[in-house]
Amino acid sequence: MEEYAKVHDRLGQLLKKDMVFVVGATRWGTSWVQQCLDTQPKVCCKGEGHFTDTLFPDLAKLVDQYNQNAEKIGNRMQLAGLQGNAAGFTFEDVEYLMQSAVMLMMQRWVPEDEDVSCIGEKTPEHVLSLELLDRLFPNMRVIHVVRDGRDEAASAWDFNMGISKGEFPRRYSSFADFAETFARNWSRSVGAARRFGRLNRRRYYQIRAKEVINEPAPIVRRMFRFCDVDDREEHVQAGIKQAYQVAPLDLDPGVWQNRFDKDATRRFHRQSGELLKLLDYAVAE
């Protein structure tokens, strides 16, 4: 009982700290940002927790199964003239369990003797579940990493082809098929993050890939300010150095042009052309 109370108190203390989720571009940038943040003495930023796309669905499924079984047992007891005690979990209970599970993981990241004011987590896929995360952590902030979707598609194709044992090529008959599907998903994820940003301007910070490549220091400085931590030059440079050592930015803006043929370009632009223009990426008419 003492240990439970101690852990519960620890989780409550961590919940009072600032929380930031790094989301957005896959195959580029989010790991760089996470490493950069983690060097700041007042920040602890880890990844990839995959809370919303792995942990939460499994947890909800488990609770739903329990509720169904509890209802069946209760019905049988009623038929026998007995009173069942298992009422099942409510929607609010499930969200409390989700919140507690995240905090249990995070408390292992942050040593008790460290004076951390901000806890960060990087999972690109969380971009599609910001509304849920915002309910669980109402004061959370979001750092959204944006890259030209066409460059991202080219990188994702090369990565998946490199690790695939045959399943990935069988799923897509051509790169153009993949590019069209990727464009649809890219628009959905970028749109979700920007929608959060419009509704929560002070809790949203967008980082553009090409800006980091050109001049990272101002971007990192603004990112530290966004997280309410020390943005002195020594911290900025330490963050940049660590990020480049652990997660180098191995990309070339515009590399998509070496991969896309006319069909892939047409199909990608059909799905995401307007968003590309909105983000100031060149789209040939």
Secondary structure as GFF3:
##gff-version 3
##sequence-region A 1 285
A	DSSP	alpha_helix	2	15	.	.	.	ID=ss1
A	DSSP	beta_strand	18	24	.	.	.	ID=ss2
A	DSSP	alpha_helix	30	39	.	.	.	ID=ss3
A	DSSP	beta_strand	43	47	.	.	.	ID=ss4
A	DSSP	pi_helix	51	55	.	.	.	ID=ss5
A	DSSP	alpha_helix	56	79	.	.	.	ID=ss6
A	DSSP	alpha_helix	91	109	.	.	.	ID=ss7
A	DSSP	beta_strand	118	122	.	.	.	ID=ss8
A	DSSP	three_ten_helix	124	129	.	.	.	ID=ss9
A	DSSP	alpha_helix	130	136	.	.	.	ID=ss10
A	DSSP	beta_strand	141	146	.	.	.	ID=ss11
A	DSSP	alpha_helix	149	163	.	.	.	ID=ss12
A	DSSP	alpha_helix	167	171	.	.	.	ID=ss13
A	DSSP	alpha_helix	175	199	.	.	.	ID=ss14
A	DSSP	three_ten_helix	201	203	.	.	.	ID=ss15
A	DSSP	beta_strand	204	208	.	.	.	ID=ss16
A	DSSP	alpha_helix	209	214	.	.	.	ID=ss17
A	DSSP	alpha_helix	216	226	.	.	.	ID=ss18
A	DSSP	alpha_helix	233	246	.	.	.	ID=ss19
A	DSSP	three_ten_helix	255	258	.	.	.	ID=ss20
A	DSSP	alpha_helix	262	278	.	.	.	ID=ss21
###
